[in-house]
Amino acid sequence: VVTVGDKTLEPPSGTLATGGFKFDEASGKAIGGFKKQVSETLKAAGYPAKAKPIEPFSGQWLTVVGLLWILMIYVTMVYGPIAAMLVELFPTRIRYTSMSLPYHIGNGWFGGLLPSVTFAMVAQNGNMFYGLWYPFWIAAVCAVIGFLFVRETKDVDIYARD
C-alpha cells in the first residue's frame, strides 16, 4: 500500500512468467500503470520529480558548511575533556580496560549504528524527523547515568590503589 497525503494506492499483484525471472505481460503492464499512477499522485501532491541541486553561488552551500563546522566544534569540545575525565575515573592498573571498553561500545555501537537506526525509524514511521529521537534518548540516558553513577574525582588520588 502506498499512501500519499490522504490518497491510498493499492499495488497490483504480479505473476511470474515461465522460468520465474520476470513478470508475465499482464503483470508487467499493471506494474507499469501503478508506477505511473504513483508518479502522478506524487506530482499532484506537490512532490518534486527530483531534488533541486545546490546552486554554487547561492550561499546555501556556505550555510551547510557552516552548520557542519559548528557540529564539528561541538564534538571537539567533548573529545579533550572526556579523555581527561575517563583517565581520572579509574586506578592506573585497570585504567585502559575500564575506559576503553565503555568508550568504544558507546562510540562504536551507538554512534556507528546511528545512521542505520535513524533511517529505519524514519522508514517505519514516515516522519522525516522521527529519527532524531534516537540520538536524543541516547544522550538523555547517558546524562542520567552520568549524573547518578559517575563520581567526583576532584582531590582523589588516582594512584592510591597501586
KELOKE-97332 format. One record per residue: residue number from 0; chain; x negated, y negated, z of N, C-alpha, C in turn; residue in three letters. Coordinates in pm, 1 decimal. Atoms other than C-alpha are relative to their C-alpha. Layout:
% residues N
NODE	NUM	A	X	Y	Z	X	Y	Z	X	Y	Z	ALA
...
//
This chain:
% residues 162
NODE	0	A	-84.8	117.3	0.0	0.0	0.0	0.0	-89.5	-123.9	0.0	VAL
NODE	1	A	73.2	126.3	8.0	-130.4	-344.8	-94.1	96.1	-110.8	39.8	VAL
NODE	2	A	-83.1	110.6	-44.6	10.0	-646.3	89.7	-72.5	-130.5	-29.4	THR
NODE	3	A	52.8	132.5	31.3	-48.6	-997.2	-44.3	105.3	-99.4	45.1	VAL
NODE	4	A	-99.7	91.5	-55.4	124.5	-1261.4	163.7	119.3	79.9	51.0	GLY
NODE	5	A	-119.9	-73.0	-41.7	482.7	-1140.7	206.4	41.8	104.9	-102.5	ASP
NODE	6	A	-31.7	-95.8	105.9	475.0	-920.2	-103.3	-78.7	129.3	22.4	LYS
NODE	7	A	63.0	-130.2	-16.4	402.0	-547.3	-76.3	8.1	77.0	-130.9	THR
NODE	8	A	6.9	-76.1	124.3	289.2	-342.8	-375.1	-30.3	145.7	31.9	LEU
NODE	9	A	17.4	-143.5	-20.9	315.2	34.5	-383.0	-86.8	55.5	-112.8	GLU
NODE	10	A	85.6	-52.7	106.5	28.0	201.9	-572.0	60.7	125.9	-61.7	PRO
NODE	11	A	-53.1	-120.5	64.3	111.0	473.6	-824.5	-77.0	123.0	45.8	PRO
NODE	12	A	70.8	-124.7	-27.5	27.1	835.4	-759.8	-51.1	52.9	-133.3	SER
NODE	13	A	60.9	-45.1	124.5	-208.1	978.9	-1019.4	-14.5	150.6	-4.7	GLY
NODE	14	A	21.2	-142.4	22.7	-251.2	1324.4	-1167.9	-128.8	15.6	-79.4	THR
NODE	15	A	125.3	-21.8	70.5	-592.0	1450.9	-1270.7	23.7	81.1	-126.4	LEU
NODE	16	A	-7.7	-74.1	126.1	-637.2	1572.8	-1625.3	-70.9	134.0	16.1	ALA
NODE	17	A	66.6	-129.5	-2.6	-762.5	1920.5	-1705.1	-150.1	-22.3	12.5	THR
NODE	18	A	142.6	19.5	-26.6	-1117.7	1950.4	-1577.0	-21.5	-78.6	127.8	GLY
NODE	19	A	3.5	69.2	-127.6	-1046.7	1719.9	-1282.4	-93.8	-117.5	11.7	GLY
NODE	20	A	93.9	111.3	-8.5	-1285.1	1437.6	-1375.4	63.3	-135.6	-26.0	PHE
NODE	21	A	-66.5	127.6	24.1	-1036.7	1171.0	-1482.9	150.7	20.7	6.4	LYS
NODE	22	A	-145.6	-7.1	-6.4	-667.7	1086.6	-1463.7	57.5	31.6	-137.2	PHE
NODE	23	A	-67.0	-23.0	128.4	-425.0	1202.2	-1728.8	46.3	-134.0	-56.8	ASP
NODE	24	A	-32.1	124.5	70.6	-299.7	944.5	-1979.3	108.6	-80.9	70.2	GLU
NODE	25	A	-110.0	71.3	-66.9	24.6	858.5	-1797.7	-47.9	-63.6	130.6	ALA
NODE	26	A	52.3	53.8	-125.8	-156.6	814.3	-1465.2	-93.7	-116.8	-26.1	SER
NODE	27	A	90.7	108.6	35.6	-423.2	600.1	-1631.3	74.5	-127.6	-32.8	GLY
NODE	28	A	-80.8	117.6	34.3	-158.0	367.7	-1772.7	65.2	-59.2	125.1	LYS
NODE	29	A	-64.2	47.8	-123.3	20.9	349.1	-1436.1	-100.5	-73.5	88.7	ALA
NODE	30	A	103.8	63.6	-81.8	-304.4	265.7	-1256.5	-41.6	-133.0	-61.7	ILE
NODE	31	A	32.2	125.6	68.1	-391.3	3.5	-1518.9	107.0	-105.0	22.4	GLY
NODE	32	A	-110.2	92.6	-26.6	-46.8	-151.8	-1475.4	-1.0	-50.0	143.7	GLY
NODE	33	A	7.1	39.3	-140.7	-92.0	-152.0	-1098.3	-110.9	-102.5	21.9	PHE
NODE	34	A	110.6	96.5	-11.5	-429.1	-328.6	-1128.1	42.7	-136.9	-51.9	LYS
NODE	35	A	-47.5	126.1	57.5	-268.1	-592.3	-1349.0	100.2	-66.6	94.3	LYS
NODE	36	A	-100.2	53.0	-93.0	20.9	-630.7	-1102.3	-68.0	-61.0	123.3	GLN
NODE	37	A	73.3	52.6	-115.5	-223.9	-678.2	-811.4	-68.2	-131.8	-37.0	VAL
NODE	38	A	66.6	123.3	44.4	-422.5	-938.2	-1010.1	98.4	-115.3	-12.6	SER
NODE	39	A	-101.2	104.9	16.3	-107.7	-1132.1	-1098.4	54.3	-46.1	134.5	GLU
NODE	40	A	-51.0	34.9	-133.2	18.5	-1118.5	-739.5	-102.0	-84.8	76.0	THR
NODE	41	A	104.9	78.3	-66.0	-315.7	-1243.9	-606.2	-8.7	-140.4	-58.5	LEU
NODE	42	A	5.8	130.9	65.6	-321.3	-1524.3	-862.2	118.9	-85.9	40.9	LYS
NODE	43	A	-120.1	74.1	-39.6	37.5	-1623.7	-775.7	-8.9	-47.8	145.2	ALA
NODE	44	A	15.0	37.3	-140.8	-58.4	-1632.2	-405.8	-108.6	-105.5	19.9	ALA
NODE	45	A	100.6	105.5	-10.4	-340.4	-1876.3	-482.8	-141.8	48.1	20.2	GLY
NODE	46	A	135.6	-51.1	-13.9	-641.4	-1645.5	-457.3	-78.5	-28.5	-127.3	TYR
NODE	47	A	80.0	24.5	120.8	-924.5	-1744.0	-693.5	-44.6	132.3	-62.7	PRO
NODE	48	A	43.9	-120.8	70.2	-1035.9	-1492.1	-956.6	-140.0	41.2	44.3	ALA
NODE	49	A	133.6	-29.3	-50.6	-1394.9	-1519.1	-832.0	-43.8	-114.9	90.0	LYS
NODE	50	A	49.0	101.4	-93.0	-1589.4	-1707.6	-569.4	-65.9	-113.8	-76.1	ALA
NODE	51	A	60.9	117.8	61.8	-1696.8	-2058.1	-656.6	-145.3	-8.7	46.9	LYS
NODE	52	A	140.2	8.7	-42.0	-2077.3	-2080.8	-660.8	-31.5	-136.5	61.0	PRO
NODE	53	A	43.1	125.7	-61.4	-2254.4	-2344.4	-456.1	-67.5	-86.4	-106.1	ILE
NODE	54	A	63.0	95.1	91.7	-2343.6	-2649.4	-662.5	-134.4	-42.0	59.5	GLU
NODE	55	A	132.7	29.9	-55.5	-2718.8	-2716.4	-626.3	-14.0	-140.7	57.6	PRO
NODE	56	A	17.4	137.9	-44.5	-2678.7	-3091.5	-578.6	119.6	-52.3	78.7	PHE
NODE	57	A	-120.4	43.6	-70.4	-2355.5	-3096.8	-379.3	-24.7	-28.8	147.5	SER
NODE	58	A	25.6	16.1	-142.8	-2514.0	-3092.1	-35.5	53.2	116.1	81.1	GLY
NODE	59	A	-55.7	-114.2	-72.4	-2325.3	-2775.3	56.0	-110.4	97.3	40.5	GLN
NODE	60	A	109.0	-91.1	-32.5	-2641.3	-2565.5	42.2	-81.3	-53.7	116.4	TRP
NODE	61	A	73.0	61.5	-110.0	-2809.3	-2812.6	276.5	73.4	23.7	132.6	LEU
NODE	62	A	-80.3	-28.2	-119.3	-2524.2	-2766.1	524.5	-19.5	144.4	44.8	THR
NODE	63	A	18.3	-141.7	-33.5	-2559.7	-2387.2	508.6	-138.6	22.9	59.0	VAL
NODE	64	A	136.8	-14.1	-51.4	-2937.1	-2405.7	556.4	-10.5	-63.5	138.6	VAL
NODE	65	A	1.9	65.3	-130.8	-2887.1	-2648.3	845.4	66.9	83.4	108.1	GLY
NODE	66	A	-68.7	-85.5	-97.5	-2637.8	-2420.4	1019.0	-83.3	123.6	33.3	LEU
NODE	67	A	86.5	-115.3	-25.4	-2868.5	-2120.5	977.0	-121.5	-40.3	83.1	LEU
NODE	68	A	113.6	49.4	-76.4	-3156.7	-2328.8	1112.5	38.3	-17.0	147.2	TRP
NODE	69	A	-47.2	16.6	-138.4	-2952.8	-2415.9	1423.1	13.1	135.8	68.3	ILE
NODE	70	A	-11.9	-134.3	-57.8	-2872.9	-2047.4	1478.7	-137.8	59.0	30.8	LEU
NODE	71	A	135.8	-49.4	-25.3	-3243.8	-1961.7	1447.9	-61.0	-68.6	121.8	MET
NODE	72	A	49.6	71.3	-118.2	-3326.5	-2228.7	1706.1	58.4	62.6	126.8	ILE
NODE	73	A	-62.2	-64.6	-116.4	-3076.4	-2069.6	1947.4	-68.8	132.3	32.7	TYR
NODE	74	A	65.2	-129.1	-22.5	-3239.9	-1729.4	1901.8	-140.3	-19.9	55.7	VAL
NODE	75	A	136.1	21.2	-49.5	-3591.1	-1865.3	1952.2	-0.2	-55.3	142.1	THR
NODE	76	A	-8.7	49.9	-137.8	-3478.7	-2042.1	2270.9	20.1	115.1	98.3	MET
NODE	77	A	-23.1	-115.1	-87.3	-3386.2	-1698.7	2408.6	-123.1	90.2	5.7	VAL
NODE	78	A	109.7	-96.5	5.7	-3692.8	-1497.4	2299.1	-108.1	-22.8	104.8	TYR
NODE	79	A	105.0	26.4	-98.1	-3951.3	-1668.3	2520.7	43.8	29.1	142.5	GLY
NODE	80	A	-43.6	-24.4	-137.6	-3755.8	-1675.7	2846.2	38.9	145.2	28.2	PRO
NODE	81	A	-42.7	-137.8	-27.8	-3616.6	-1323.0	2803.8	-121.0	89.3	21.4	ILE
NODE	82	A	120.7	-80.1	-18.5	-3965.7	-1176.2	2769.1	-59.4	-24.3	138.3	ALA
NODE	83	A	54.2	31.7	-132.3	-4086.8	-1357.9	3081.7	88.6	56.3	110.5	ALA
NODE	84	A	-91.4	-50.6	-101.7	-3776.0	-1259.4	3277.0	-8.5	151.9	10.9	MET
NODE	85	A	6.8	-145.8	-3.4	-3796.3	-892.5	3178.4	-128.7	48.3	65.4	LEU
NODE	86	A	126.6	-38.0	-62.5	-4161.0	-876.4	3285.0	10.2	-11.8	151.8	VAL
NODE	87	A	-10.1	22.2	-144.2	-4073.6	-1012.0	3629.0	98.7	93.6	68.9	GLU
NODE	88	A	-102.5	-83.0	-63.0	-3783.9	-773.3	3687.5	-52.5	132.0	54.6	LEU
NODE	89	A	42.1	-135.4	-33.4	-3988.0	-454.4	3720.5	-143.9	2.8	48.6	PHE
NODE	90	A	138.6	-16.4	-43.7	-4301.6	-340.7	3902.1	-88.2	41.8	-118.8	PRO
NODE	91	A	88.9	-22.9	114.0	-4607.2	-305.5	3678.5	-9.6	146.5	-40.3	THR
NODE	92	A	17.3	-141.0	36.0	-4621.1	75.4	3694.9	113.0	53.5	-87.5	ARG
NODE	93	A	-110.7	-47.2	84.3	-4278.2	116.8	3528.3	49.1	-108.3	-95.2	ILE
NODE	94	A	-47.4	117.4	72.4	-4256.2	-215.2	3350.9	32.9	28.5	-145.6	ARG
NODE	95	A	-22.6	-14.3	143.5	-4287.5	-104.3	2989.3	128.9	76.7	-28.4	TYR
NODE	96	A	-120.4	-79.4	24.1	-4021.0	166.9	3000.3	123.9	-71.9	50.9	THR
NODE	97	A	-116.4	64.9	-59.9	-3790.5	-32.5	3225.3	51.1	-116.7	-81.5	SER
NODE	98	A	-49.1	113.7	78.1	-3779.8	-334.4	2999.2	14.6	33.5	-147.5	MET
NODE	99	A	-4.4	-31.4	142.3	-3837.2	-173.5	2660.7	128.1	72.8	-38.0	SER
NODE	100	A	-117.6	-80.2	34.5	-3553.6	76.4	2667.7	127.7	-83.5	-7.5	LEU
NODE	101	A	-123.1	79.1	12.4	-3266.5	-161.6	2753.3	-9.6	-111.0	-104.6	PRO
NODE	102	A	16.9	107.4	98.4	-3411.2	-437.5	2535.1	22.8	53.1	-141.0	TYR
NODE	103	A	-13.0	-54.5	134.5	-3434.7	-216.1	2228.8	136.4	63.1	-24.6	HIS
NODE	104	A	-137.1	-49.7	17.7	-3098.8	-48.8	2288.1	92.7	-117.5	-27.7	ILE
NODE	105	A	-85.6	117.0	19.7	-2935.3	-388.6	2318.8	-18.3	-64.8	-135.4	GLY
NODE	106	A	25.5	65.6	128.7	-3103.4	-544.0	2017.7	18.8	94.2	-117.2	ASN
NODE	107	A	-6.1	-94.2	111.2	-3125.3	-232.8	1803.5	139.1	52.2	-28.2	GLY
NODE	108	A	-131.8	-61.0	21.2	-2789.6	-70.4	1858.4	110.1	-103.9	-9.2	TRP
NODE	109	A	-110.1	97.5	1.8	-2556.5	-354.5	1948.9	-21.8	-108.1	-105.3	PHE
NODE	110	A	28.7	101.5	100.9	-2728.8	-614.3	1732.3	-9.7	57.1	-140.0	GLY
NODE	111	A	16.4	-61.0	131.3	-2815.7	-378.8	1448.8	129.9	47.4	-61.2	GLY
NODE	112	A	-129.4	-45.9	50.8	-2463.6	-244.7	1420.7	99.8	-113.5	-17.4	LEU
NODE	113	A	-93.3	112.5	9.4	-2310.0	-592.7	1430.4	61.1	-17.3	-138.7	LEU
NODE	114	A	-64.0	17.6	131.2	-2262.6	-627.4	1052.5	99.3	110.6	-32.5	PRO
NODE	115	A	-89.0	-112.5	31.3	-2111.8	-280.5	1018.4	127.3	-3.3	83.9	SER
NODE	116	A	-116.3	-0.5	-89.3	-1884.0	-306.1	1320.8	92.9	-116.6	-30.5	VAL
NODE	117	A	-87.1	114.7	27.7	-1759.7	-656.1	1243.4	70.0	14.5	-134.2	THR
NODE	118	A	-64.5	-23.2	129.5	-1694.8	-563.4	879.8	114.2	100.1	14.4	PHE
NODE	119	A	-105.2	-99.4	-21.4	-1498.3	-256.9	991.9	118.9	-61.3	73.6	ALA
NODE	120	A	-109.2	64.5	-73.5	-1297.5	-469.0	1236.7	81.7	-90.3	-91.9	MET
NODE	121	A	-69.7	88.4	94.0	-1214.4	-723.2	965.1	81.3	82.2	-99.1	VAL
NODE	122	A	-70.6	-84.1	96.9	-1122.2	-448.5	718.2	122.2	65.5	63.1	ALA
NODE	123	A	-112.2	-65.7	-67.4	-898.7	-276.1	974.2	112.2	-97.9	31.7	GLN
NODE	124	A	-99.8	96.1	-46.0	-723.5	-589.9	1096.9	52.0	-90.0	-110.9	ASN
NODE	125	A	-41.0	87.8	108.4	-716.1	-800.6	781.0	-25.2	-147.3	25.3	GLY
NODE	126	A	29.8	138.7	-34.2	-810.0	-1122.1	961.5	-150.8	-19.8	-10.9	ASN
NODE	127	A	143.7	14.8	23.1	-1148.6	-1252.1	844.7	-76.4	-48.2	123.2	MET
NODE	128	A	66.3	44.9	-121.9	-1224.0	-1396.9	1189.4	5.2	104.4	111.6	PHE
NODE	129	A	-16.4	-101.2	-104.5	-1133.3	-1081.1	1384.6	-134.1	61.3	40.8	TYR
NODE	130	A	130.9	-56.7	-30.5	-1493.0	-954.8	1362.4	-79.7	-80.6	100.8	GLY
NODE	131	A	70.9	82.0	-98.5	-1605.8	-1242.1	1585.6	23.3	48.6	143.0	LEU
NODE	132	A	-24.3	-51.6	-133.8	-1455.9	-1058.8	1883.0	-111.2	94.7	45.4	TRP
NODE	133	A	108.1	-92.3	-37.6	-1739.2	-800.7	1872.9	-115.9	-73.9	66.8	TYR
NODE	134	A	108.5	69.0	-70.5	-2025.8	-1043.5	1946.7	47.8	-75.1	123.9	PRO
NODE	135	A	-52.4	69.7	-117.8	-1801.6	-1237.2	2185.8	4.7	94.4	119.6	PHE
NODE	136	A	-13.4	-92.5	-112.3	-1725.7	-932.1	2400.1	-134.4	58.6	42.0	TRP
NODE	137	A	133.9	-46.9	-36.7	-2084.0	-802.9	2385.3	-68.7	-105.6	86.7	ILE
NODE	138	A	61.4	107.9	-78.0	-2207.4	-1142.5	2509.3	67.9	-14.8	135.8	ALA
NODE	139	A	-72.4	13.9	-126.8	-1935.1	-1160.0	2776.3	-35.8	112.3	96.9	ALA
NODE	140	A	34.7	-113.5	-85.9	-2010.6	-811.4	2910.6	-144.4	-13.1	48.4	VAL
NODE	141	A	140.0	20.3	-40.7	-2385.4	-885.3	2911.2	-11.5	-108.9	106.2	CYS
NODE	142	A	3.3	108.2	-98.8	-2323.4	-1209.1	3101.7	50.6	48.6	135.5	ALA
NODE	143	A	-54.5	-51.1	-126.5	-2109.0	-1035.7	3364.9	-99.2	95.4	65.9	VAL
NODE	144	A	98.6	-93.5	-55.5	-2362.0	-754.1	3408.9	-121.5	-76.4	52.0	ILE
NODE	145	A	114.3	79.7	-44.3	-2643.2	-1008.7	3429.3	27.7	-75.4	128.7	GLY
NODE	146	A	-34.7	75.5	-120.6	-2464.2	-1222.1	3687.5	13.5	90.8	121.8	PHE
NODE	147	A	-24.4	-89.3	-112.9	-2374.9	-922.5	3902.3	-122.2	81.8	41.6	LEU
NODE	148	A	102.0	-99.0	-31.9	-2681.0	-697.8	3880.5	-144.9	-45.5	-16.2	PHE
NODE	149	A	138.5	44.0	16.5	-2991.1	-895.3	3777.1	-36.9	-85.0	120.8	VAL
NODE	150	A	37.2	68.2	-124.0	-3167.9	-1004.2	4092.9	-91.8	-118.2	-27.8	ARG
NODE	151	A	88.3	116.6	8.6	-3352.6	-1329.8	4150.3	-143.0	46.2	25.5	GLU
NODE	152	A	138.9	-42.7	-15.5	-3728.6	-1285.0	4110.2	-91.9	-111.7	48.6	THR
NODE	153	A	82.5	109.4	-52.1	-3846.5	-1618.6	4247.0	-58.4	42.8	134.9	LYS
NODE	154	A	73.3	-33.4	-122.5	-4106.1	-1566.7	4521.7	-5.0	149.6	28.1	ASP
NODE	155	A	12.5	-144.8	-15.8	-4106.4	-1189.1	4462.9	-136.0	40.8	-55.0	VAL
NODE	156	A	131.5	-46.5	43.5	-4449.1	-1026.0	4444.4	18.6	117.9	-95.1	ASP
NODE	157	A	-22.0	-106.8	97.8	-4442.3	-821.9	4123.8	-103.5	111.8	11.9	ILE
NODE	158	A	100.8	-104.1	-20.9	-4749.3	-625.7	4237.7	20.1	72.2	133.2	TYR
NODE	159	A	-20.2	-53.0	-134.7	-4601.0	-527.1	4577.0	5.6	152.4	2.9	ALA
NODE	160	A	-16.1	-146.4	-2.5	-4524.6	-164.5	4482.9	-114.9	74.2	-67.9	ARG
NODE	161	A	111.7	-67.7	69.2	-4852.3	-93.4	4300.0	-101.2	55.5	96.7	ASP
//
